[in-house]
Amino acid sequence: MQQSNNLLFCLCMLILSFLQVGCSKDWSSDIHPQKWNKVAEEKLDQILNRKLNGKIAKNVILFLGDGMGISTVTAGRIRKGQLKNNNGEEEITYMESLPHVALSKTYNIDAQTADSAGTATAYLTGVKTRFGAIGVDGRAFDCPTSLKSKTESILKWAHFAGKSTGIVTTTRITHASPAATYSNSFDRNMESFVGINFKKEHLDQGCKDIAAQLIEENSFINLIFAGGRKKFLSSNHTDYGSKLKGDRIDGRNLIEEWHEKMKKQNLKHKFLWNISDFNNLKSGQYSHILGLLNFDHMDYETDRINKIPIEEPSIIDMTAKAIEILSTNPNGFFLMVEGGKIDHGHHSSNAQLALNDFVVFDEAVGQALHLTSSEDTLMIVTADHSHVFTMGGYSIRGNSILGINLNHVSNVSGLNLTYTSLLYGNGPGGIKPESVRQTNLTNLKTEHKSYIQESAIYLKSETHGLKQISVFA
């Protein structure tokens, strides 16, 4: 009986392998050395004939893939290629096509593995700081010390230089990475006055929550496309387009306060919360735009495109619109674009969500390359930290990056079970006594949008990873 079960299992695996190989595109031309010699020659010529641009940049666009470590770039590149019905390994992303590349070390002054707040402070202000701190140096550990330890970001430098400024993110605008462009707080969780992380005692000491800082002290920012309306509305106010109430306990509606502030300064301005208003925006209409396009974080791309009708613009559309509007300033602009949901997908150990957001993030880079010139625009694509996200297993060429691992050695683990190429060191997919898997995985299961990759260690939320990250420019 056991022998017959083994034969049946082997037959099933053979069929699976055949189907997978059948989906793989022809790579027979790769066996000839002339192809690779020619590729090397062309690349060398391209590098040797490259002319360095020594001009001062008029425009700066910083693309930040949150949690986009090197393993994410690799898996994302393959995912992007396979979505085009190619094998995937040979795909060249827009970010990888940029001529300069470097590595960056990530750590906080008090933490070996960094968080997004401390790293955002580092790459936006040039000052390393503590884990969880935004826009303050390492001397800040409470409200009074944070008031004496503020740092200034490149977004503010750009404003002082007469440039237009903008922020695009798929997270709340008060979340760690975008918040570091404008705010100063010893605790990244002080997004709003909710009486938990930010309390009345902090207000009495002279501190402000991050949402209040944006409206009261940084209304000069010309353009914001993001999520996070709930951080600007109190529990007395109903959200635009929904029946949800805001988070604030101070009774304030910061969006209305922004309106009033713009009116007093006679500035042409527009608050927008839906895709119709977004689509109707034209360059030259307004000098200041506050676009809060979701009550909370914006949707994963996987979910966004499956809604009928579509409720939010993509990061591609937001990037293009931001460049179109900010480009009207003859002095140039600074724009930060964050693909924040890459990070969220990884924390959930859901590689498909993370990689699909990587794909559209890279398309946003491509859109920016199309709309600007390298003659006057400096474009940087990087990350703030990595994740404990890995890929391997000797999978065959063209193997589905989200599928089970099919290879030339063995398609099963030591327990005689199938497994995926993508795994996490820790996270929700970790081993628990009651959930040790005793059945085979299938591509039908592993390619589903809700599939959680397996992990060695069980945690409710997967952690960041301690790896260097890439910088493309």
N, C-alpha and C positions, 0 to 999 in steps of 0.2 A: 504494500500500500504506500509506504514511504517513498519507495523508488518511483512509483507511478506519479505521486505528487510532485516529486523533483522533476520528472520528465515533463509534466504539464507546466510547471513553473518555467523551465528552460524554454519550452515552446512559446509560452507567452512573451518571454523576454526577447526571443528571437524575432517575433512578430513586431514587438515594440521597436526593436533596433532597426528592423527593415523599414517600418513606417517613418522613423526619424531620419534615417539615411536618405529615404525617398524624398523627404522635405528639404534636404540639403541641396544647395545650388552647386552646379558644376565648378570644380576648382582644378580641373585637369591642367589648365595652363600654368598653374603654380609649380608644376614639377620641373619646369625648364629653368635652368640657372640664368639664361639670358634675360628673362623677365626681371629677376632680382638685381642683376648687374645694371640693367637699364634704369631701374627705379633708383638705385644708389647714385648712379651718375647724374640723373636729373636733380636729385635732392642736393648733391654736392654743388652742382652748377648754380642752383637756386640760392644756396647759402653764400657761396663765394661772390655772386653778383648782387647780393643784397645791399642796398644803399641805406645807411643808417640815417634816421631823421633826427637832426639835432635841434629842431625848432622847439619853442615853448608851446605846450598844448593849449589851445583855446578852450577845448571841451574835454571833460573827463567823465567817463562812464565806468563805474565800479560794479561789476557783476559779482554777487556773493551767493554761491550755492551753499546754503546752510547744511553742514554735515556731509558735504560732497568730497569725501576723501578719495584717494587714488583708486581704491577698489570700486567706488561708485562711478567714477569716470569710466573705468574699464567696462563694468557691467552695463552702464548706461549707453555706452557706445555700441555694444553688441545689441542691446535692446532696440536702439534706434535703427540699426541696420536691419534687424529682423522684422521690425514694423514695416520696412520697405520691401519685405519679402526676399531679403538677401541673407547670406549666412551670418553676417553681423560682425565678425572679427575684423574684417578689412575696412569697416566704416571709418571715416574721418569726421569727427565732430567739428563744428565751427570753432569751438574753443581750442581744439587741438591744432587747428590750421593757423592759429596766430603764430607769428615768427619767433617770439621770445618765450622761454619757459624757465621756471626756477622752482625751488622747494622752499617751504617756509616751516619753521619749527613752531609748534603751538603748545603753550603752557601758560598757566597763570602764576603769579608770584607766590601763591600759597597752594597751588594744586598742580599735580603732575599731568592729569588729564583735564583739559580746559573746558569751560562752558562758553556759550555764545556771547554772554555779556562782557566778560573779561577780554575775550579775543576781539570783539567789536571795538572796544575801547582802544586796544592795541593797534589795529589796522586803520582806524579812523582818526585817532589822535596822536599815534606814535608813542603812547605811554602804556607799558604793561601794568596790570593792576590785579586786584584780588578776584577770586571766583565769585561770580554773581554781581560784580560792581559795574556800573555804567557811567562813563564820562567822569570818573574821579580817579585819582591816583591811589597808590597803595597805603597812603596815610588814613584814608577814609574807612571807618568801620561802624559809624553811627551817624545820626543826623548832624550834630554839631561839627564833627570832623569832616563830613562830606561838604559842608558849606565852605570850608577852607581849602578843599583839595580838588576843585573843579578843573577839568581839562577842556580844550576846545577842539572840535572836529574839523575835518577838511571841508565839510559842508558849510560851516560858518566862515572858514577862511575864504571859500569861493564867494560867499555872499558879500563879505567885506571887500573883495576884489571887484565887485560890481557885476558878478555873474548871476545868472538865474540858477535856482536850486530845485531839485526834485527828488522824491523818494517813491519807488515802486516796490511793493512787497506782497507776497501771498499770505502773510501773517497779519496779526493785528499791528497797527502802526506803533503801538506802545510796547510791542514785544522787544526782546533784548537787542537783536541786531539793528533794526531800524531806529530804535530809541537812542542808540549811541551816537546817532548823527546830530541829535539836538538836546538830549537831556543829561542831567547829572544826578545820579542816585547811588547810594551805597548798596541798595537791594533792588535787583531787577524785578522783583515781584510787586513793587510799589507802583503798579500800572495805573491804579485808580484809587480814589478815596472810598474804600469799602469797609474800613474799620478793622481789617485783619493785618495785612502787611503794612498798610499805611493807615495810621491812626491819628486822632486829634492831637496827641502829644507830639507827633512829628510836625504837624501844622503849627502848633504853638512854638516849636523850636525854630521855625523859619523855613522848614522844608516844604516842597510841593510834590504831589504825585506826578507821574510821568505825563499823563494826559493833560493835566493842568499846565505843566511846563511847556508843552507844545503850543497850547492856545495863548497863554499869557506872555511867554518870553520868545517864542519862535514863529510867530505868525508871518514873518518875512518869507518863509519857505513858499515858493511859488506854486508847487504842484505836489500833491500826495494822492497816490492810488494805493489803497490798502484795505484791510478789514478792521474790525474792532470798534464799531459804534457803541457797544455796551459800556465801554470804559469812559465815554463822554456824556452819557445820559444817567440821570439819577433813577432811583427806584420809583419816583413819582412820574417819570416820563415814559411814554410808550414809544417803542422803536418805530422808525419809518418803515412802512410796508409790512409790519408784523405786529403781533399783540404782546411781544416780549417787553419786559421792563429793563431799564438800565441797572448798572452795578452800583452807582455812586450813592452814598448815604448823606451827602451834603446838600441835596436838593438842587444842584446846579445842572444846567444843560449847556455844556461847553460848546456845542455846535452853534447854538443860538448866540452865545457870547462871541464866537468867532465872527458870525454874521455882523453883529453890532460893532465889533472892532474894525472890520473892513469898511463898514458904512461911514464910521467916524473919520476914517482916513481917506474917504472918497476913492476907494480902490475897487476896480471892476473885479468881482469875485463870483464864485459859484461853488455851492455845496452840492454834491451828487451822491446818491446812494443806490442807483439802479443802472442797469445796462443801457436803457434807452437814453438817459441823460448822458451817459458816457459816449455812446455812439454819435450823439449830436454835437459833441464838443468839436470846436474848430480852433486852429491857432489864431491868436490875435484877439479872441473874444474877451478873455479874462486875464488879469495879471496874477490872480491867486485862485487856485482850485483845491478844494478839500474833498477828495473822493474817498468815502468810507463805504465800500461796496459789499460789506457783509456785517452782520451783527457781531460775529466773532471772527475767527480766522476765515480766510477764503477757502473755497472747496479744493480738494485734491483735483487735479486735472482729470483723473479717471472718473470722478463723480460729476464734475462740471459739465463734461461733454455729453453725459447721459441724461441730463435734465431737459425736459421739454415743457416750455421753451427754455433755452439757455438763460440763466439768471445773472451770470457774471462774465466779464471779459477775461480772456486768457492773459497770461503774463506776456505773451507775444504782442497782443493788442495793446496792453498797457504800456509796454516799452516803446512801441512805435508811436503811440499817441503822445507820450511824454517827450520824446525826441522832437516830434513835430512842433509841439507847443514851446518847449524851452529853446529851440533853435532860433527863435525870433530875436533873441538878445544878441546884439552885435559883439558884446564882450564875451559871449560864450556861456557855458553852463556846466554845472556838476550834477550828475544823476547817479543815484545808487539804486540798483535793481537786485532784490533778494528773492531767490527761489527758496522760500522758507519751508515749504511743505516736503521738500526732499528729506529734511531732518525729521519731520513728524512721522513720515512713513517708516523711516528706520527705527525710530523709538518704538513703533508698534510692531517691529520685525516683519513688516509687510513690504517686501522688496518690490512688488509690482507697483504699489502706490508711489514709492520713492523713485523708482526708475522712470515711470511715466512722467513724473514731475521734472526729473532730470532732462528728459527728451524735450519738453516744451521750454525749459530754461535754456537749453542749447539753441533752440530755434529762436528764442528772444535775442541771443547773442548774434545769430545770423541776421536777424532783422536789423539790429543796430549797425552791423557791418555794412549792410545794404544802404542804410539811410545816412551814414556819415562817411567822412573821408579820413584815412590815416594820416593825411597831410596836416590836419589841425585837431584831430581827436585822439586822445589817449584812451585806450580801452584795456581794462584789466579784468580778468576772470579768475576768481580764486574761491577758497572756502575758509571757514573759521576753525574747523576741527573735522575729525573723521568719525567713524563708527566702528563697532566690533563686527563689521560686515566683511565676509570673505567669500571667495569663489574658487573652485578648483575641482579636483576629482578626475583629471585626464579625460574630460568629455570630448566627444568627437567634434569635428568641424561642423558648424551650423547647428549644433545641439541647442534646443530652445533654452535660452538663458533662464527662463522661469520654470523649466521642466525638470523631470528626473534626470539624473546623471547617466548617460549612456556612453560607454568608452570601450577601448580596445583591450582592457585588462579584466575588469569585473564590474558588472552593473549592480552589484549588491554589496551591502556592508557585511561585517563579520557575523551579524545576526541573520544573514541571508535575506535582507530587506532592501528595497530600493531607497534611494536618497536623492536629494537635490544638489545641484552644483552650488547654489547660493545658501549660505548658512550664517548664523550669528553666534558670536561667542557667548552672549547672554541675552535675555529678553523673554517676552511672553511665550515663546516657543520652547522654552527650556524644559528639562526633564523633571517631572514630578512623579512621585511613587504611583499615583492613581492614573497617570496618563502616559505610561511608557508604551510607545507604539509597537504593536505586534502584527501590523498588516502592512502590505506594500503601498507605496504612494503611486499615483498615476498622474500623467500630465493633465488630465481632466481636473484633478483636484489642485495640483500645484500651480496651474495657470489661472485659477479662479482669483478674482480681485480681492477676496477676503482671506486667502490663504496666508497663514503666518509661518514664516520659515522656522525651522527647528534650531534650537540653541543648546549649548552644553549646560549652561546654568540658567535656572528659572528666575526671572525678575518680571515684575509687572510692566516695567518699561525698560527697553534696551538702552544701554549706556553709550556715551561717546567713546571713541577709540583714541588711543595714544599713538598717532602716526603723524608724520610730516604730511603737509598738503601741497598741492601743486598751485603755481601761479602762472597764468598764461597772459601775455600782453602783446 
